[in-house]
Amino acid sequence: MRENRLQQFDFALVGVVVALMVIGVGMIHSATCGTPCPGLLPLSGYAARQGTFAILGLAVLVLVSLLDYRLYRVYAYHLFGFALFLLVVVLVIGRGGADNDYGARRWIYLGFFDLQPSEVAKIAVLIVLARVLSDKPEGPLSLRRLLASLLFIAVPFALVFAEPDLGTSVSFVVIWLVLALVAGIQGRHMLLLGLAAVASLPLGWLLMREYMRQRIVTFIGTLVDLEHAAFDEGYNVLQARISIGSGGLLGRGYMEGTQTQLDYLRIKQSDFIFSAFAEELGFIGAMVLFGLFLFLLFRITRAADRSRDEFGRYLAFGVGAMLLFQAVANLGANLTLLPVTGIPLPFLSYGRTALLVNLVALGVVESVLLYRLRYRY
């Protein structure tokens, strides 16, 4: 049994994640080592902390994979309740970021690091949605169960939106949408919910904070003329495009990017880590990075396809949806194809809670593979 279980473990998935994290630590070091950069060693403070949590996260991934994923089904509502508790606590005692938090309360200070409850809520919401949707009878997804599943994202969406954090709030909707599609949502129900979403857009606009609306306005403006706000809200977007464009085919070389090393590119260790990467390693490096992400998504989809039950299948697809949304949102912002939302690039951007949660999520995927052949009588 142990030998068979070891054979089911997806070492390729872990290998590609390790590769992405090594790239991430290297790029965080390049982006934060200072000018002039003393070299690869010693690592900058940001890179050292990220590397430490990457090693810790790998250990957590293995531990999570050893737990039968069916246990998450049993404790789905407990995990969801705990996540809601953290989201309420952060609104009361939380604090904002060091760069520019717009009055946000997103982190709970724990002494050795800042916990971001919205990241924890992602995995909790994913698990409870997999439980609710997998409990459905055979056949198309009923409207009643569909609306019930919506209730499980409505509360965390509202709490995270109140922090405020629009990007993470939207991630709950994306996870729900993907799982609803996998569960077999009916076309007329999708149309009905789509019309309701469109009708609520004016209310959503009014509820947004001013900086959220400004980011959307800036994004629309950049579609017409990128340079129109070069010294205003569009500064970061413009510098990101300059960084990517100046990388050319092969890049300027590791730790040789002018936009990155001379600090023209801001928030380069997190929001704009891809721009720093593309400047220093060029188009070829970017294509290799895209290939790694695609391979990771392929391995997650493979795990979903091999699952023997609906709950495991939904878990794996939910993890894939979560990581894909983060990657698309971050890369889209760097390439000026989407508004800037502050969502990190998985496994590359600096962010310890996000890194740990993503590795826990992959541990759940590994658990689906390890225990898929185990039946309960």
N, C-alpha and C positions, 0 to 999 in steps of 0.2 A: 504493500500500500504506500509506504514512504517513497519507494523507488518510482512508482507510477505518478505520485503527486509531484515529485521533483521534476519528472519529465514534462508535466503540464505547465510548470512555471515558465513564463515568457521572458527569457533572458534577453532577447532582442529588444523588448520594450524597455527594460531597465537600462540596457546599453545605450539606446538612443537618448534616454533621459539624462544619463550621466554625461553624454557628449554635450547636450544642450546646457547643462549646468556648468560644465567646465568652460564652455564658451562664455556663458553668462558671467562667471567669476572673473575671467580674463578681461572681458569688456568693461565690467564695473571698475576693475583696477585701472584700466587705461583711462576711463572717464573721470576718475576721482583721485588719481595719484598725485596731481598737482603739476605745476609748471616751474622749472623743468622736471619731468618725471624721472626719478632716480633709476628706473628699470623695473623688471618684473618682480623682483624681491627687494625689500619686504613688501607684502601686499598692503594696499591701502586699507584703512579702517573699514570702509564699506565692503570691500572685496573679502576681507578676512571674516567679517560677520556673516556675509552671504555663504562663504565656503563652509563655515562651521555649521550653519543651519542646513546646508545641503547634505553634509555627512550625517547629521542627526536625522534629517528627513529620510534618507535612504534606509536607516535603521528602522524608522517608524514604518516605512513602506513594507519592509519585510515582516514586521510584527503584525501589521494590519492584514497582510496577505495570509497569515497563518490562522486567522479567525474565519470561521465559516461565515460567508456573506449572508446566510439566512438569519444569523443573529441580528443583523441590522434591520431585518424585517420585523422581528419581535420588538425591538426597541426603537422603532422609527419615530413613534409619537413622543417618546421620552427625549430623543435627540432633538426633535423639532422644538419641543418646549424649552429645552436648555438653550438652544440658539436664540429663541425669542427673548429669554431672560437676559442673555448677554446683550442683545440689541437694545433692550430697555435700559440696562445698566450703563451702556456707553452714552446714551442720551443724557444721563444724569451726571455721571462723573467722568465721562470721556474727555479727551483732549484732541486738538487738531495737530496737523503736521508741522514740521519745522520750516517748510518752504513758503507755502502760501495756502492756508487752509480755509480762507473765506469764512471764518467763524465756525468751521465744521467741528463736529465731535465724532471721530471715527476710531480712536484708539483707546484702549484701556492700559494704563501703565502698570506693568507687573514687576518692575525692578530690573530684571535682566533683559527684557524686551517689551515692545508695545504690541499687545494683542489687538487684531482688527476683527471684531465680531462679525462684520458683514461677510468676510471670507469664510468663517466657520459656518455661517448660515447657508452658504451655497451648498455645501455637502449635506447639511441637514435637510434642506429643502429637496435636494435631489433624491435622498433616501426616502423621505415621506411621500414624494410624488410617485416613486417606483412602487411603494407599498399600496397606495390608493389605486393606481391605475392597474396594477397586477391583480387586484382583488376583483376586477370586473369579470362577469360571466363571458362565455364564448360569444363571439360576434362583434359587431361595431360598438364603439364606445358610446354609451348613452349620454344624453344631455345632462341628466342628473349627476352622474359621476364626473362628467366634464366640469360642471360648475363647482362640484365639491373639490375637485383638484385645484380649481382657480382660487378657492378660498385659502388654500395652503400657501399660495404665493402672494395673496393680497396683503396680509399682515406684515410679513418681512419686507415686501416692496415698500409699504408705507413707512415703516420704521427706518429703513436704510435711506429712503428718499428724504426723510426728515433730518438726517445727519448734517448736511445733505451729501448724497452720493448718487448721482443719476446713473452713471455707468453700471455700477453693481446692481442697482435696482432693475435695470433693463436685462441684466444677465439672468435674473429669476424668470422673466418672461420668456427669454430664449430657451432656457432649459425646459420650461413647461411646454412650449410650443413644439419642440423636437420630440419630447416624450408623448405628447398628445398625438402627433403624427404617427409615431411608431405604434401607439396603442390603437390606432384605427379611427381617428376622429372623422365624423361624417362631413361631407362637403357643405351641406346646408348649415351645419353648426359652425363650421369655420367661417362661412360667409357672414352669418349673423354676428359672430364675435368680432370679425373684421370691421363690419359697419359700426358696431358699438365703439370699437377702438378709434375709428376715424372721427366719430361724433364727439368723443371725449378729448380730442386734441386741443381745442381752445381752452378747456378747463386745465389741462396739463400745462399749457403755456403760461397761464396765469399763476399756477402754483409753483412754477420754477423760480429759483433764486435768480437774481439779476445776472450773476456771473455765468449761470447756465445758459440763459437767453443770449448773453453776449458771445459765448462760444459758438452757438449755432449761427448767429448773425455773422460772426467773423468767418466761419466756414463757408457760408453762402457767398460772402464777399470775395473770398479767395478763389472761388470758382470763376469769378468775373475778372478779378485783377488781384493776384497774390500780393503785389507790392503795395496795395492801397493802405495796408495797416502795418507796414513793416516796423514801425516804432510804437505800435499800440498793441492790441490783443493779438494781432497776427504775427508778432515778432518771432515767437517760438516756431510757428508753422513755417515761416519763411526760412529761418535758420536750419530747420530740419530738411527742407527741400534742398537748400544749398549744400548741406553736408552730404546728402545722398548723391546729388549730382556731381559733386567734386570728387567722389570716390572713383568714378570712371569704371573701367572694366576690371582692373586688378586692385584698386584701392591705393591709398597713399602709404600704406604700411601700418603695421600694428604699433600703436602709441605715437603715430606720426600725423594724425588728422589735425589740420589747423583749426577747423571749427570746434572740434572737441577739446583739444589741448589748450587753446586760447580762450576757452570759456564763452565763445559766441553761442554755442548750443547749451541751452539751459535744461535742467532736470534730466540730464543725459544718463544718469545711472538708473532711471526708472522709466518715465514716460517716453523718452526719446532714445532709448538704448539701441534701437534698430538703426536710427540715423547715424549714431556714432559707429556702429558696426559696419554699415554700408560705406561710410567715408573711409574707414581704415582697411577694409577687406574687399570693397568693390562689388561689382555686379556678380562676379563668380562666387564670392563668399556669400552673397545674399541668396543666390540660387541653391547653394549647398544648405543654407539654413532653412529655406523653404522645403527642401527635400527631406530634411530631418523631421520637420513638423508633419509633413504628409505621411512619412513612414510611421510616426508615432500614432497618428489618427488611424492609419491602416491596421496597426496592431490592436488598437482599442476596438475597432469595428470587428476585427477577427474574433476577439473575446466575446463580443455581443452575439456574433453569429454562432459561436460554439456553445453558448449557454443552453442548458436543458430546461430552464423555466423562465417565465416572463419576468419575474422580479430581477433575476440576474441580468437578463437582456436589457431591461430598462436602466439598471444601474450603469452598465457599460456604455450604453448610448448616451445617458445623461452626462457621464464624465467626458465623453467625446464632445458633446455639445458645449459644455462648460469651457473646455480648453480651446475649442475652435472659436467660440465667441470672443474669448480674451485675445487670441492671436489676431483675428480679423479686426477687432476694434483698435488694438494697438498699432498694427501695421497700417491700417487704413488712415489713422491719425498721422502717422509718420509720413505717409505718402500723399497727404492732403486729399484723401479720398473720402474721409469721414471726419466729423467733428472730434476735437480733442476731448476725451472723457476721463483721462487719468487711469485707465485700466492698464495694468502691467502686462508685459509680454511674458507668457509662461516660461519659467525656468531660466529666463535671462535677466529680466528686470529685477532691481533690488527691491526686496520686500519679503521679510522673513515669514510672516503669517501666511501670505499668499503662496510662498514656496512650500511650506509645510502642508497646507491644505491640498495643494495640487498633488503632492507626493502621497498623502493619505488617500486621495481619490484614485490614484493609480494602484495603490495597495488593494483597494476594493476590487478593481478590475482584475488584478492578479488572483484575488480570492475566488472570483467567479470562475476563473480557469482551473484553479487548484481543486475546488470542491464541486465542480460541475458533474463529476461522475459518481458523487456520493448521494445515495438515495436514503430517505427516511421511511421506514415501514411502520 
